[in-house]
C-alpha cells in the first residue's frame, strides 16, 4: 500500500548523493509551501492559529511577519491611482 511505497521512496531519497538535486527539491518544496499558505486569506489563518494552527498557517504567519504580500492580499487590494492621475474627478472638471 501507500506505506510501503512511502518507505521505498524514502530509501531511494536517502540514497541520493547529488547535492544539486537536493537543492532543487528544497526550492520546489519551499515554493509550494509559500504558494499554498498565501492562497488562503489572513483571517482564516488567524482563526486557525487560535485553535492551535496547522503547518500552513505557521508558514503564512512567517511570510506575513517578513512583510511579504500573499496572493489573497494582492487580489483584495484596490489599485491606487498612479501619481498625476486624478481619475474620474479630472473628467468631471474638464
N, CA, C and O atoms as a printed pandas DataFrame, in Angstrom:
     atom_number atom_name residue_name chain_id  residue_number  x_coord  y_coord  z_coord
0              1         N          UNK        A               1    0.797   -1.177    0.000
1              2        CA          UNK        A               1    0.000    0.000    0.000
2              3         C          UNK        A               1    0.853    1.260    0.000
3              4         O          UNK        A               1    2.014    1.270   -0.408
4              5         N          UNK        A               2    0.233    2.287    0.464
5              6        CA          UNK        A               2    0.870    3.611    0.480
6              7         C          UNK        A               2    2.086    3.633    1.394
7              8         O          UNK        A               2    3.098    4.246    1.055
8              9         N          UNK        A               3    2.005    2.980    2.539
9             10        CA          UNK        A               3    3.131    2.982    3.481
10            11         C          UNK        A               3    4.360    2.309    2.866
11            12         O          UNK        A               3    5.481    2.786    3.040
12            13         N          UNK        A               4    4.153    1.221    2.159
13            14        CA          UNK        A               4    5.270    0.529    1.526
14            15         C          UNK        A               4    5.904    1.410    0.446
15            16         O          UNK        A               4    7.128    1.477    0.337
16            17         N          UNK        A               5    5.068    2.086   -0.352
17            18        CA          UNK        A               5    5.573    2.990   -1.382
18            19         C          UNK        A               5    6.330    4.156   -0.765
19            20         O          UNK        A               5    7.381    4.548   -1.273
20            21         N          UNK        A               6    5.809    4.717    0.328
21            22        CA          UNK        A               6    6.490    5.811    1.013
22            23         C          UNK        A               6    7.834    5.345    1.566
23            24         O          UNK        A               6    8.821    6.077    1.494
24            25         N          UNK        A               7    7.876    4.136    2.114
25            26        CA          UNK        A               7    9.118    3.585    2.647
26            27         C          UNK        A               7   10.152    3.417    1.534
27            28         O          UNK        A               7   11.320    3.762    1.711
28            29         N          UNK        A               8    9.727    2.892    0.399
29            30        CA          UNK        A               8   10.634    2.700   -0.725
30            31         C          UNK        A               8   11.127    4.042   -1.272
31            32         O          UNK        A               8   12.300    4.179   -1.621
32            33         N          UNK        A               9   10.236    5.022   -1.346
33            34        CA          UNK        A               9   10.619    6.358   -1.803
34            35         C          UNK        A               9   11.634    6.984   -0.846
35            36         O          UNK        A               9   12.623    7.575   -1.281
36            37         N          UNK        A              10   11.383    6.850    0.461
37            38        CA          UNK        A              10   12.316    7.432    1.432
38            39         C          UNK        A              10   13.688    6.778    1.342
39            40         O          UNK        A              10   14.703    7.462    1.475
40            41         N          UNK        A              11   13.739    5.466    1.118
41            42        CA          UNK        A              11   15.029    4.785    0.976
42            43         C          UNK        A              11   15.780    5.281   -0.258
43            44         O          UNK        A              11   16.996    5.471   -0.212
44            45         N          UNK        A              12   15.057    5.492   -1.363
45            46        CA          UNK        A              12   15.733    5.967   -2.570
46            47         C          UNK        A              12   16.180    7.421   -2.424
47            48         O          UNK        A              12   17.224    7.799   -2.957
48            49         N          UNK        A              13   15.403    8.244   -1.707
49            50        CA          UNK        A              13   15.797    9.640   -1.491
50            51         C          UNK        A              13   17.022    9.744   -0.594
51            52         O          UNK        A              13   17.903   10.570   -0.831
52            53         N          UNK        A              14   17.078    8.910    0.429
53            54        CA          UNK        A              14   18.231    8.915    1.324
54            55         C          UNK        A              14   19.489    8.521    0.555
55            56         O          UNK        A              14   20.585    8.985    0.871
56            57         N          UNK        A              15   19.334    7.683   -0.430
57            58        CA          UNK        A              15   20.470    7.238   -1.224
58            59         C          UNK        A              15   20.996    8.289   -2.196
59            60         O          UNK        A              15   22.080    8.120   -2.754
60            61         N          UNK        A              16   20.246    9.372   -2.408
61            62        CA          UNK        A              16   20.704   10.414   -3.324
62            63         C          UNK        A              16   21.900   11.154   -2.734
63            64         O          UNK        A              16   21.849   11.620   -1.595
64            65         N          UNK        A              17   22.941   11.255   -3.487
65            66        CA          UNK        A              17   24.136   11.970   -3.028
66            67         C          UNK        A              17   24.342   13.265   -3.806
67            68         O          UNK        A              17   25.276   14.019   -3.530
68            69         N          UNK        A              18   23.472   13.523   -4.777
69            70        CA          UNK        A              18   23.593   14.695   -5.637
70            71         C          UNK        A              18   23.069   15.929   -4.892
71            72         O          UNK        A              18   21.861   16.077   -4.708
72            73         N          UNK        A              19   23.970   16.804   -4.466
73            74        CA          UNK        A              19   23.570   17.989   -3.697
74            75         C          UNK        A              19   22.720   18.952   -4.518
75            76         O          UNK        A              19   21.835   19.620   -3.984
76            77         N          UNK        A              20   22.994   19.019   -5.821
77            78        CA          UNK        A              20   22.203   19.902   -6.677
78            79         C          UNK        A              20   20.746   19.447   -6.708
79            80         O          UNK        A              20   19.837   20.276   -6.666
80            81         N          UNK        A              21   20.520   18.136   -6.781
81            82        CA          UNK        A              21   19.156   17.611   -6.789
82            83         C          UNK        A              21   18.441   17.958   -5.483
83            84         O          UNK        A              21   17.265   18.323   -5.500
84            85         N          UNK        A              22   19.143   17.847   -4.349
85            86        CA          UNK        A              22   18.543   18.188   -3.053
86            87         C          UNK        A              22   18.176   19.669   -2.994
87            88         O          UNK        A              22   17.130   20.025   -2.451
88            89         N          UNK        A              23   19.033   20.543   -3.552
89            90        CA          UNK        A              23   18.727   21.977   -3.559
90            91         C          UNK        A              23   17.504   22.268   -4.418
91            92         O          UNK        A              23   16.680   23.109   -4.058
92            93         N          UNK        A              24   17.380   21.585   -5.543
93            94        CA          UNK        A              24   16.214   21.770   -6.410
94            95         C          UNK        A              24   14.951   21.317   -5.682
95            96         O          UNK        A              24   13.941   22.022   -5.685
96            97         N          UNK        A              25   15.010   20.143   -5.060
97            98        CA          UNK        A              25   13.831   19.637   -4.334
98            99         C          UNK        A              25   13.469   20.572   -3.178
99           100         O          UNK        A              25   12.290   20.820   -2.927
100          101         N          UNK        A              26   14.472   21.088   -2.481
101          102        CA          UNK        A              26   14.215   22.026   -1.386
102          103         C          UNK        A              26   13.517   23.277   -1.910
103          104         O          UNK        A              26   12.544   23.742   -1.315
104          105         N          UNK        A              27   14.008   23.820   -3.015
105          106        CA          UNK        A              27   13.405   25.016   -3.596
106          107         C          UNK        A              27   11.971   24.792   -4.014
107          108         O          UNK        A              27   11.113   25.648   -3.795
108          109         N          UNK        A              28   11.705   23.640   -4.617
109          110        CA          UNK        A              28   10.332   23.326   -5.049
110          111         C          UNK        A              28    9.408   23.213   -3.836
111          112         O          UNK        A              28    8.300   23.749   -3.860
112          113         N          UNK        A              29    9.839   22.532   -2.785
113          114        CA          UNK        A              29    9.008   22.370   -1.592
114          115         C          UNK        A              29    8.748   23.703   -0.896
115          116         O          UNK        A              29    7.626   23.961   -0.459
116          117         N          UNK        A              30    9.763   24.547   -0.788
117          118        CA          UNK        A              30    9.575   25.859   -0.157
118          119         C          UNK        A              30    8.612   26.703   -0.986
119          120         O          UNK        A              30    7.734   27.370   -0.438
120          121         N          UNK        A              31    8.777   26.673   -2.299
121          122        CA          UNK        A              31    7.876   27.427   -3.167
122          123         C          UNK        A              31    6.440   26.932   -3.043
123          124         O          UNK        A              31    5.509   27.737   -2.991
124          125         N          UNK        A              32    6.252   25.620   -2.995
125          126        CA          UNK        A              32    4.903   25.059   -2.848
126          127         C          UNK        A              32    4.286   25.446   -1.511
127          128         O          UNK        A              32    3.102   25.778   -1.452
128          129         N          UNK        A              33    5.069   25.410   -0.438
129          130        CA          UNK        A              33    4.563   25.793    0.882
130          131         C          UNK        A              33    4.140   27.262    0.902
131          132         O          UNK        A              33    3.057   27.595    1.384
132          133         N          UNK        A              34    4.994   28.131    0.379
133          134        CA          UNK        A              34    4.681   29.558    0.376
134          135         C          UNK        A              34    3.458   29.850   -0.489
135          136         O          UNK        A              34    2.602   30.646   -0.105
136          137         N          UNK        A              35    3.375   29.217   -1.642
137          138        CA          UNK        A              35    2.233   29.417   -2.530
138          139         C          UNK        A              35    0.947   28.951   -1.857
139          140         O          UNK        A              35   -0.060   29.658   -1.876
140          141         N          UNK        A              36    0.983   27.757   -1.261
141          142        CA          UNK        A              36   -0.213   27.201   -0.614
142          143         C          UNK        A              36   -0.642   28.043    0.575
143          144         O          UNK        A              36   -1.834   28.285    0.764
144          145         N          UNK        A              37    0.303   28.488    1.369
145          146        CA          UNK        A              37   -0.027   29.307    2.539
146          147         C          UNK        A              37   -0.609   30.649    2.118
147          148         O          UNK        A              37   -1.501   31.173    2.785
148          149         N          UNK        A              38   -0.113   31.210    1.020
149          150        CA          UNK        A              38   -0.563   32.519    0.576
150          151         C          UNK        A              38   -1.893   32.523   -0.140
151          152         O          UNK        A              38   -2.444   33.596   -0.383
152          153         N          UNK        A              39   -2.431   31.373   -0.489
153          154        CA          UNK        A              39   -3.707   31.317   -1.203
154          155         C          UNK        A              39   -4.903   31.530   -0.283
155          156         O          UNK        A              39   -5.991   31.866   -0.751
156          157         N          UNK        A              40   -4.716   31.343    0.988
157          158        CA          UNK        A              40   -5.805   31.469    1.952
158          159         C          UNK        A              40   -5.771   32.854    2.578
159          160         O          UNK        A              40   -4.693   33.414    2.777
160          161         N          UNK        A              41   -6.912   33.403    2.884
161          162        CA          UNK        A              41   -6.985   34.736    3.477
162          163         C          UNK        A              41   -6.470   34.730    4.915
163          164         O          UNK        A              41   -6.572   33.736    5.634
164          165         N          UNK        A              42   -5.921   35.864    5.298
165          166        CA          UNK        A              42   -5.290   36.004    6.603
166          167         C          UNK        A              42   -6.199   35.708    7.775
167          168         O          UNK        A              42   -5.769   35.076    8.740
168          169         N          UNK        A              43   -7.452   36.150    7.717
169          170        CA          UNK        A              43   -8.325   35.929    8.870
170          171         C          UNK        A              43   -8.601   34.446    9.087
171          172         O          UNK        A              43   -8.821   34.021   10.221
172          173         N          UNK        A              44   -8.593   33.650    8.016
173          174        CA          UNK        A              44   -8.782   32.207    8.178
174          175         C          UNK        A              44   -7.568   31.583    8.860
175          176         O          UNK        A              44   -7.713   30.689    9.694
176          177         N          UNK        A              45   -6.369   32.054    8.507
177          178        CA          UNK        A              45   -5.167   31.571    9.180
178          179         C          UNK        A              45   -5.185   31.984   10.647
179          180         O          UNK        A              45   -4.868   31.185   11.529
180          181         N          UNK        A              46   -5.562   33.250   10.905
181          182        CA          UNK        A              46   -5.601   33.733   12.284
182          183         C          UNK        A              46   -6.603   32.928   13.106
183          184         O          UNK        A              46   -6.329   32.564   14.250
184          185         N          UNK        A              47   -7.753   32.655   12.521
185          186        CA          UNK        A              47   -8.772   31.847   13.202
186          187         C          UNK        A              47   -8.230   30.449   13.498
187          188         O          UNK        A              47   -8.449   29.903   14.579
188          189         N          UNK        A              48   -7.522   29.882   12.526
189          190        CA          UNK        A              48   -6.940   28.555   12.670
190          191         C          UNK        A              48   -5.846   28.553   13.741
191          192         O          UNK        A              48   -5.736   27.600   14.512
192          193         N          UNK        A              49   -5.042   29.611   13.789
193          194        CA          UNK        A              49   -3.981   29.688   14.793
194          195         C          UNK        A              49   -4.561   29.750   16.199
195          196         O          UNK        A              49   -3.939   29.276   17.150
196          197         N          UNK        A              50   -5.753   30.335   16.336
197          198        CA          UNK        A              50   -6.423   30.397   17.631
198          199         C          UNK        A              50   -6.816   29.020   18.148
199          200         O          UNK        A              50   -7.035   28.843   19.346
200          201         N          UNK        A              51   -6.906   28.046   17.249
201          202        CA          UNK        A              51   -7.263   26.678   17.636
202          203         C          UNK        A              51   -6.036   25.775   17.713
203          204         O          UNK        A              51   -6.167   24.562   17.872
204          205         N          UNK        A              52   -4.857   26.357   17.601
205          206        CA          UNK        A              52   -3.646   25.556   17.639
206          207         C          UNK        A              52   -2.897   25.583   16.328
207          208         O          UNK        A              52   -1.694   25.325   16.292
208          209         N          UNK        A              53   -3.598   25.895   15.244
209          210        CA          UNK        A              53   -2.968   26.085   13.948
210          211         C          UNK        A              53   -2.646   24.806   13.210
211          212         O          UNK        A              53   -2.738   23.700   13.742
212          213         N          UNK        A              54   -2.274   25.001   11.987
213          214        CA          UNK        A              54   -1.773   23.926   11.141
214          215         C          UNK        A              54   -0.495   24.455   10.493
215          216         O          UNK        A              54   -0.217   25.652   10.553
216          217         N          UNK        A              55    0.257   23.592    9.892
217          218        CA          UNK        A              55    1.579   23.962    9.385
218          219         C          UNK        A              55    1.522   25.139    8.409
219          220         O          UNK        A              55    2.352   26.044    8.499
220          221         N          UNK        A              56    0.561   25.148    7.478
221          222        CA          UNK        A              56    0.471   26.238    6.506
222          223         C          UNK        A              56    0.165   27.573    7.168
223          224         O          UNK        A              56    0.580   28.618    6.669
224          225         N          UNK        A              57   -0.549   27.553    8.276
225          226        CA          UNK        A              57   -0.827   28.797    8.989
226          227         C          UNK        A              57    0.446   29.374    9.596
227          228         O          UNK        A              57    0.621   30.592    9.625
228          229         N          UNK        A              58    1.325   28.522   10.073
229          230        CA          UNK        A              58    2.599   28.996   10.604
230          231         C          UNK        A              58    3.483   29.543    9.487
231          232         O          UNK        A              58    4.200   30.523    9.689
232          233         N          UNK        A              59    3.438   28.921    8.317
233          234        CA          UNK        A              59    4.184   29.435    7.162
234          235         C          UNK        A              59    3.629   30.792    6.778
235          236         O          UNK        A              59    4.397   31.714    6.505
236          237         N          UNK        A              60    2.298   30.937    6.752
237          238        CA          UNK        A              60    1.669   32.217    6.441
238          239         C          UNK        A              60    2.079   33.274    7.453
239          240         O          UNK        A              60    2.378   34.407    7.075
240          241         N          UNK        A              61    2.097   32.922    8.731
241          242        CA          UNK        A              61    2.479   33.862    9.781
242          243         C          UNK        A              61    3.910   34.351    9.566
243          244         O          UNK        A              61    4.191   35.541    9.712
244          245         N          UNK        A              62    4.798   33.446    9.224
245          246        CA          UNK        A              62    6.184   33.814    8.951
246          247         C          UNK        A              62    6.266   34.743    7.740
247          248         O          UNK        A              62    6.980   35.744    7.779
248          249         N          UNK        A              63    5.545   34.423    6.670
249          250        CA          UNK        A              63    5.536   35.279    5.482
250          251         C          UNK        A              63    4.997   36.667    5.810
251          252         O          UNK        A              63    5.538   37.677    5.361
252          253         N          UNK        A              64    3.938   36.703    6.586
253          254        CA          UNK        A              64    3.336   37.971    6.976
254          255         C          UNK        A              64    4.301   38.782    7.834
255          256         O          UNK        A              64    4.441   39.990    7.647
256          257         N          UNK        A              65    4.958   38.121    8.766
257          258        CA          UNK        A              65    5.932   38.789    9.643
258          259         C          UNK        A              65    7.086   39.385    8.836
259          260         O          UNK        A              65    7.620   40.437    9.186
260          261         N          UNK        A              66    7.459   38.709    7.762
261          262        CA          UNK        A              66    8.553   39.182    6.914
262          263         C          UNK        A              66    8.093   40.290    5.968
263          264         O          UNK        A              66    8.906   40.856    5.237
264          265         N          UNK        A              67    6.791   40.604    5.977
265          266        CA          UNK        A              67    6.268   41.680    5.144
266          267         C          UNK        A              67    5.962   41.270    3.719
267          268         O          UNK        A              67    5.814   42.126    2.846
268          269         N          UNK        A              68    5.865   39.973    3.471
269          270        CA          UNK        A              68    5.584   39.508    2.117
270          271         C          UNK        A              68    4.076   39.521    1.870
271          272         O          UNK        A              68    3.300   39.065    2.710
272          273         N          UNK        A              69    3.672   40.038    0.729
273          274        CA          UNK        A              69    2.261   40.100    0.375
274          275         C          UNK        A              69    1.836   38.770   -0.231
275          276         O          UNK        A              69    2.488   38.254   -1.139
276          277         N          UNK        A              70    0.735   38.218    0.278
277          278        CA          UNK        A              70    0.243   36.947   -0.238
278          279         C          UNK        A              70   -0.685   37.187   -1.425
279          280         O          UNK        A              70   -1.120   38.313   -1.666
280          281         N          UNK        A              71   -0.980   36.133   -2.151
281          282        CA          UNK        A              71   -1.871   36.233   -3.305
282          283         C          UNK        A              71   -3.253   36.736   -2.881
283          284         O          UNK        A              71   -3.837   37.582   -3.558
284          285         N          UNK        A              72   -3.773   36.226   -1.774
285          286        CA          UNK        A              72   -5.098   36.643   -1.312
286          287         C          UNK        A              72   -5.117   38.142   -1.006
287          288         O          UNK        A              72   -6.090   38.825   -1.324
288          289         N          UNK        A              73   -4.046   38.659   -0.390
289          290        CA          UNK        A              73   -3.978   40.093   -0.092
290          291         C          UNK        A              73   -3.886   40.910   -1.371
291          292         O          UNK        A              73   -4.495   41.975   -1.475
292          293         N          UNK        A              74   -3.131   40.418   -2.341
293          294        CA          UNK        A              74   -2.961   41.125   -3.605
294          295         C          UNK        A              74   -4.288   41.208   -4.351
295          296         O          UNK        A              74   -4.599   42.240   -4.946
296          297         N          UNK        A              75   -5.068   40.137   -4.325
297          298        CA          UNK        A              75   -6.358   40.112   -5.014
298          299         C          UNK        A              75   -7.335   41.073   -4.353
299          300         O          UNK        A              75   -8.125   41.721   -5.040
300          301         N          UNK        A              76   -7.292   41.175   -3.027
301          302        CA          UNK        A              76   -8.222   42.040   -2.300
302          303         C          UNK        A              76   -7.833   43.510   -2.365
303          304         O          UNK        A              76   -8.681   44.385   -2.191
304          305         N          UNK        A              77   -6.552   43.787   -2.614
305          306        CA          UNK        A              77   -6.059   45.162   -2.609
306          307         C          UNK        A              77   -6.689   45.945   -3.739
307          308         O          UNK        A              77   -6.780   45.457   -4.866
308          309         N          UNK        A              78   -7.124   47.162   -3.443
309          310        CA          UNK        A              78   -7.620   48.039   -4.503
310          311         C          UNK        A              78   -6.428   48.765   -5.089
311          312         O          UNK        A              78   -5.502   49.146   -4.373
312          313         N          UNK        A              79   -6.460   48.947   -6.365
313          314        CA          UNK        A              79   -5.361   49.629   -7.039
314          315         C          UNK        A              79   -5.421   51.114   -6.721
315          316         O          UNK        A              79   -6.468   51.746   -6.861
316          317         N          UNK        A              80   -4.304   51.662   -6.296
317          318        CA          UNK        A              80   -4.212   53.085   -6.029
318          319         C          UNK        A              80   -3.954   53.817   -7.340
319          320         O          UNK        A              80   -3.262   53.296   -8.215
320          321         N          UNK        A              81   -4.506   55.021   -7.482
321          322        CA          UNK        A              81   -4.249   55.752   -8.723
322          323         C          UNK        A              81   -2.767   56.106   -8.828
323          324         O          UNK        A              81   -2.101   56.365   -7.826
324          325         N          UNK        A              82   -2.276   56.111  -10.044
325          326        CA          UNK        A              82   -0.885   56.474  -10.260
326          327         C          UNK        A              82   -0.708   57.958  -10.030
327          328         O          UNK        A              82   -1.662   58.727  -10.143
328          329         N          UNK        A              83    0.512   58.364   -9.707
329          330        CA          UNK        A              83    0.805   59.769   -9.444
330          331         C          UNK        A              83    0.452   60.605  -10.669
331          332         O          UNK        A              83    0.815   60.253  -11.792
332          333         N          UNK        A              84   -0.252   61.709  -10.454
333          334        CA          UNK        A              84   -0.662   62.576  -11.560
334          335         C          UNK        A              84   -2.003   62.179  -12.153
335          336         O          UNK        A              84   -2.587   62.946  -12.919
336          337         N          UNK        A              85   -2.502   60.994  -11.814
337          338        CA          UNK        A              85   -3.787   60.515  -12.323
338          339         C          UNK        A              85   -4.857   60.904  -11.317
339          340         O          UNK        A              85   -4.859   60.405  -10.192
340          341         N          UNK        A              86   -5.767   61.791  -11.709
341          342        CA          UNK        A              86   -6.812   62.231  -10.782
342          343         C          UNK        A              86   -8.104   61.453  -10.978
343          344         O          UNK        A              86   -9.107   61.746  -10.328
344          345         N          UNK        A              87   -8.091   60.475  -11.856
345          346        CA          UNK        A              87   -9.234   59.589  -12.024
346          347         C          UNK        A              87  -10.458   60.300  -12.567
347          348         O          UNK        A              87  -10.348   61.166  -13.434
348          349         N          UNK        A              88  -11.642   59.928  -12.048
349          350        CA          UNK        A              88  -12.909   60.442  -12.532
350          351         C          UNK        A              88  -13.079   61.928  -12.257
351          352         O          UNK        A              88  -13.766   62.612  -13.016
352          353         N          UNK        A              89  -12.470   62.452  -11.185
353          354        CA          UNK        A              89  -12.625   63.857  -10.862
354          355         C          UNK        A              89  -12.055   64.749  -11.973
355          356         O          UNK        A              89  -12.541   65.861  -12.177
356          357         N          UNK        A              90  -11.045   64.279  -12.682
357          358        CA          UNK        A              90  -10.472   65.046  -13.782
358          359         C          UNK        A              90  -11.457   65.132  -14.939
359          360         O          UNK        A              90  -11.498   66.144  -15.638
360          361         N          UNK        A              91  -12.245   64.091  -15.152
361          362        CA          UNK        A              91  -13.228   64.085  -16.233
362          363         C          UNK        A              91  -14.370   65.034  -15.942
363          364         O          UNK        A              91  -14.861   65.710  -16.846
364          365         N          UNK        A              92  -14.802   65.093  -14.683
365          366        CA          UNK        A              92  -15.922   65.936  -14.301
366          367         C          UNK        A              92  -15.540   67.408  -14.441
367          368         O          UNK        A              92  -16.354   68.224  -14.874
368          369         N          UNK        A              93  -14.306   67.748  -14.075
369          370        CA          UNK        A              93  -13.869   69.146  -14.105
370          371         C          UNK        A              93  -13.527   69.612  -15.512
371          372         O          UNK        A              93  -13.455   70.818  -15.746
372          373         N          UNK        A              94  -13.316   68.707  -16.451
373          374        CA          UNK        A              94  -12.886   69.089  -17.806
374          375         C          UNK        A              94  -13.987   69.705  -18.623
375          376         O          UNK        A              94  -13.768   70.072  -19.777
